[in-house]
């Protein structure tokens, strides 16, 4: 099985070694060091006290899927049917599910380079061929339709805000990409895991453009719940039943205690303090690094430079 050596596994090996150094400053793992909302912790404790130790439905707790749908209404004024939402073991589970639903062995998935290294490893594990699209500051490190011309691809994976550049896909560019994918029969998969951590510019979700886009989100970053291992995917209605079948066979169910905890994750007053804290760190680090390096563009979101 082919896997790229620059994977989170090797990053975690570096982290393990660095943990032995008392004066190390840790920049190696993409996880928040802030705790989740106190309401999340209280909800997890309550779930344990109530004995919620059994499996949930493969697609996740109905209450949580409704809460996620309400989040899209709050954030984007979008009415998303909770039936289109499948809760997964981390956003990694959502990517595996999305790729397995839409791509076969030997099909091609377009990815931005630079990009999150695990995308291509998910592809390799499923026999999918990743196609790396070099992106630079001229396009804000975003893939455009011009990048894709001349390639035969079956799916396009984007991320906004992007890891590792922190840049956003504008609404105008999303409209262009959706139109291009529609014309060429390409599945659009959008990683929106950092959508709550936006500091500049107006954020747009691919769901605002098309119901055919597959959107992946999760509780690890903005919600400060990485160890709870909980993500979700919003699917076109035609893929929902198959997704439930696959999820039941691959994962059986998402983590139960985590799901009950996540019911209280949409604590927007607390989440705003998280966003502002990361924005302050971004500003400080960017100002310190700019005299030393050509950083291309200023990150608009996430917590990477």
Secondary structure, 3 states (H helix, E strand, C coil): CCCCCCCHHHHHHHHHHHCCCCCCCCCCCCCCCCCCCHHHHHHHHHHHHCCCCCCCCCCCCHHHHHHHHHHHHHHHCCCCCHHHEEEECHHHHHHHHHHHHHCCCCCEEEEEECCCHHHHHHHHHCCCEEEEEECCHHHCCCCCHHHHCCCCCCEEEEECCCCCCCCCCCHHHHHHHHHHHHHHCCEEEEECCCCCCECCCCCCCHHHCCCCCEEEEECCCCCCCHHHCCEEEECCHHHHHHHHHHHHHHCCCCCHHHHHHHCCCCCHHHHHHHHHHHHHHHHHHHHHHHCCCCCCCCCCECCCC
